[in-house]
C-alpha cells in the first residue's frame, strides 16, 4: 500500500496523515487504579451509613430466646411432677441445694435446673442467660409444681418471670405462672 502512495507522488508525511485519519489512535476505555479506589471508598462510606444497625434485633431475639427457654423448663417441670407423682422444682442456679441459701447462684440469669425433690435428681440443667440479658422471678428462688401440675407457692397471685436487656427496659417481656401451674407467655411485643 505504501508503494501505491509513493507511486502517485505523495511524500511520507502526507502518507502518515492519510493513514492517521483512517485509523485514529486508540483511546483506553477502562478505569485507572486511582479512579477505581476512589469509587470503592465512596461506596464503602455509603454502605456504612445506609446499612441498618442490627443490635436491637439481635438483643430482642436473645431476650425472646431466654423467655422460651425458661418456659420450656417450666413446662418440663410441670409434666415431670405429674408423671413422677412427686414435687418438682425449677431452681435458680446450676448447683447447690434447691430452695435454700446455698442455691449456687445469685440470679436466674446464671442458670437454672429442673429437680425432682423426692430423690434430689436433676432432670434438666440450663446454663444461663445470653450475654447482656437478664432474667428475674417475682416469687423467689424456685418454682415448685405438685403432683397435679399446680404451682406450690406462698403467693396466692400469679408469679412472673421477666426477661430483658441489661441496663434497659426496652426489651422486657413477661412470662406468668398461675396457681394451676399454667405458663402464659406475653405475646404483646
C-alpha positions as CSV (number, residue, x, y, z in Angstrom):
1,X,0.0,0.0,0.0
2,X,2.8,2.4,0.7
3,X,4.2,1.7,-2.8
4,X,0.9,2.9,-4.3
5,X,1.1,6.1,-2.4
6,X,4.8,6.7,-3.4
7,X,4.0,5.9,-7.0
8,X,1.4,8.7,-7.0
9,X,3.9,11.2,-5.8
10,X,2.9,11.6,-2.2
11,X,5.5,12.1,0.3
12,X,5.9,10.2,3.6
13,X,4.3,12.9,5.7
14,X,1.2,13.0,3.7
15,X,1.0,9.3,3.8
16,X,1.2,9.2,7.6
17,X,-1.5,11.9,7.8
18,X,-3.8,9.9,5.5
19,X,-3.3,6.8,7.5
20,X,-4.0,8.5,10.8
21,X,-7.3,9.9,9.5
22,X,-8.4,6.4,8.6
23,X,-7.3,4.8,11.9
24,X,-7.3,7.4,14.8
25,X,-5.2,6.4,17.8
26,X,-7.0,4.1,20.2
27,X,-8.1,5.5,23.5
28,X,-8.2,3.3,26.5
29,X,-11.8,2.5,27.6
30,X,-11.0,1.2,31.2
31,X,-10.6,2.9,34.5
32,X,-7.3,3.8,36.2
33,X,-6.5,2.2,39.5
34,X,-6.9,5.6,41.3
35,X,-10.4,6.1,39.9
36,X,-11.4,2.6,40.9
37,X,-10.1,3.1,44.5
38,X,-11.9,6.4,44.9
39,X,-15.2,4.8,43.7
40,X,-14.7,1.9,46.1
41,X,-14.1,4.3,49.0
42,X,-17.2,6.3,48.3
43,X,-19.3,3.1,48.0
44,X,-17.9,1.8,51.3
45,X,-18.8,5.0,53.1
46,X,-22.3,5.0,51.7
47,X,-22.8,1.3,52.7
48,X,-21.7,2.0,56.3
49,X,-24.1,5.0,56.5
50,X,-27.0,3.3,54.9
51,X,-26.8,-0.1,56.5
52,X,-29.2,-0.7,59.4
53,X,-28.0,-1.2,62.9
54,X,-28.8,-4.9,63.8
55,X,-28.0,-4.6,67.5
56,X,-31.7,-4.1,68.6
57,X,-32.8,-7.1,66.5
58,X,-30.1,-9.3,68.0
59,X,-30.8,-8.3,71.6
60,X,-34.5,-8.7,71.1
61,X,-34.1,-12.2,69.8
62,X,-31.8,-13.1,72.7
63,X,-34.4,-11.9,75.2
64,X,-37.1,-13.9,73.4
65,X,-34.9,-17.0,73.4
66,X,-34.4,-16.5,77.2
67,X,-38.1,-16.4,77.7
68,X,-38.8,-19.5,75.6
69,X,-36.0,-21.5,77.4
70,X,-37.5,-20.8,80.8
71,X,-41.0,-21.6,79.5
72,X,-39.7,-24.9,78.2
73,X,-38.1,-25.7,81.5
74,X,-41.3,-24.8,83.4
75,X,-43.5,-27.0,81.1
76,X,-41.0,-29.8,81.6
77,X,-41.1,-29.5,85.4
78,X,-44.9,-29.5,85.4
79,X,-45.1,-32.5,83.2
80,X,-42.4,-34.4,85.3
81,X,-44.3,-33.6,88.5
82,X,-47.5,-35.2,87.2
83,X,-45.6,-38.1,85.6
84,X,-43.5,-38.9,88.6
85,X,-46.2,-38.2,91.2
86,X,-43.7,-36.1,93.1
87,X,-42.8,-32.5,93.8
88,X,-40.6,-31.0,91.1
89,X,-38.9,-27.6,91.3
90,X,-37.3,-25.3,88.8
91,X,-34.5,-23.7,90.9
92,X,-32.2,-20.8,90.2
93,X,-28.6,-21.8,89.9
94,X,-26.9,-24.8,88.4
95,X,-25.6,-26.4,91.6
96,X,-26.2,-26.4,95.4
97,X,-29.4,-27.1,97.3
98,X,-32.7,-26.1,95.7
99,X,-34.7,-23.5,97.5
100,X,-32.1,-22.8,100.2
101,X,-29.5,-20.0,100.6
102,X,-27.0,-22.5,99.1
103,X,-28.5,-22.5,95.6
104,X,-25.1,-22.0,94.0
105,X,-26.2,-18.8,92.2
106,X,-27.2,-15.2,92.8
107,X,-29.7,-14.8,90.0
108,X,-31.8,-16.7,87.5
109,X,-29.7,-15.3,84.7
110,X,-26.8,-17.5,85.9
111,X,-28.8,-20.6,85.0
112,X,-31.4,-22.9,86.5
113,X,-32.2,-26.6,86.9
114,X,-35.3,-28.8,87.0
115,X,-35.1,-31.1,90.0
116,X,-37.1,-33.9,91.5
117,X,-37.5,-33.1,95.2
118,X,-38.1,-36.7,96.3
119,X,-34.8,-38.0,95.1
120,X,-32.9,-34.7,94.5
121,X,-32.4,-35.9,90.9
122,X,-31.6,-33.1,88.4
123,X,-33.8,-33.7,85.4
124,X,-32.7,-30.8,83.3
125,X,-29.9,-28.2,83.6
126,X,-29.8,-24.8,81.7
127,X,-26.6,-22.9,81.7
128,X,-28.0,-19.4,81.9
129,X,-28.9,-16.2,80.1
130,X,-27.4,-15.0,76.9
131,X,-24.9,-12.1,77.3
132,X,-26.4,-8.7,78.0
133,X,-29.8,-10.2,79.1
134,X,-31.4,-10.6,82.5
135,X,-34.0,-12.9,84.0
136,X,-35.8,-12.4,87.2
137,X,-38.7,-14.1,89.1
138,X,-41.2,-12.3,91.3
139,X,-41.8,-15.2,93.7
140,X,-38.4,-16.3,95.0
141,X,-35.6,-18.7,94.2
142,X,-37.6,-21.6,92.8
143,X,-40.9,-22.6,91.2
144,X,-42.5,-25.8,92.6
145,X,-45.1,-28.0,91.0
146,X,-47.2,-30.6,92.8
147,X,-48.4,-34.0,91.7
148,X,-51.4,-32.5,89.8
149,X,-49.3,-29.9,88.0
150,X,-50.3,-27.0,90.1
151,X,-47.8,-24.3,91.3
152,X,-47.0,-24.6,95.0
153,X,-46.1,-21.1,96.4
154,X,-46.7,-18.8,99.3
155,X,-48.0,-16.3,96.8
156,X,-51.7,-16.5,96.0
157,X,-51.4,-14.5,92.8
158,X,-49.6,-15.2,89.7
159,X,-45.8,-15.3,89.7
160,X,-44.0,-13.6,86.8
161,X,-40.7,-14.2,85.1
162,X,-39.3,-11.1,83.4
163,X,-36.7,-11.4,80.7
164,X,-34.9,-8.3,79.5
165,X,-31.8,-6.5,78.4
166,X,-29.2,-5.5,81.0
167,X,-29.4,-1.7,81.7
168,X,-32.8,-1.1,79.9
169,X,-36.4,-2.0,80.0
170,X,-36.9,-1.6,76.2
171,X,-37.0,-5.4,75.7
172,X,-38.7,-6.6,78.9
173,X,-41.0,-9.4,78.2
174,X,-43.0,-11.4,80.8
175,X,-44.0,-15.0,81.4
176,X,-46.5,-15.7,84.1
177,X,-47.4,-18.8,86.1
178,X,-50.8,-19.1,87.6
179,X,-51.8,-21.2,90.6
180,X,-52.8,-24.0,88.4
181,X,-49.3,-24.2,87.0
182,X,-50.2,-22.9,83.6
183,X,-47.4,-20.9,81.9
184,X,-48.6,-17.9,79.8
185,X,-46.2,-16.1,77.5
186,X,-46.6,-12.4,76.9
187,X,-47.1,-12.0,73.1
188,X,-47.7,-8.3,73.0
189,X,-44.1,-7.4,71.8
